């Protein structure tokens, strides 16, 4: 946990100057819950925290994220992800700019649970990604299909709060 917080602090320090540009934003992400199919015995309260850096060029967005959360197997997981999103829709609604983004993220995650059940030291997976929100808050959603018939597919949800 201490390593993750150190990495998060370094990212904020190193990227603070980038955030001055209007198309770069640093956000805190709060990992909240997941939904598994089938539901079985998985942890669906995946609490955790992380940081997300977004860089935008018109409708094209690059994203980098790092954080920690309680995974589906009730163990602590640390993650790094990078991805691309395309702005599908945006509009001014009630004095706020709302949007829908869709794309993909490459997730790298490590936990004792993933090592025990998937028999890999680190989970590396390209996953579909959707974000719905406005200029201050968003809901990030990611879907991980079952790697084979022995495990569950999972939809995860994060709350994103733009810091600067």
BELQUI-V400809 format. One record per run of one state. SS is the DSSP state (2 for helix, 1 for strand, 0 for the rest). FROM is the first residue (numbers start at 0). LEN is the number of residues. If there is no record, write none. Layout:
# BELQUI-V400809
SS,FROM,LEN / SS,FROM,LEN
This chain:
# BELQUI-V400809
0,0,1 / 2,1,14 / 0,15,2 / 2,17,3 / 0,20,3 / 1,23,14 / 0,37,10 / 1,47,10 / 0,57,2 / 1,59,11 / 0,70,5 / 1,75,18 / 0,93,2 / 1,95,16 / 2,111,7 / 0,118,4 / 1,122,11 / 0,133,3 / 1,136,8 / 0,144,8 / 1,152,10 / 0,162,2
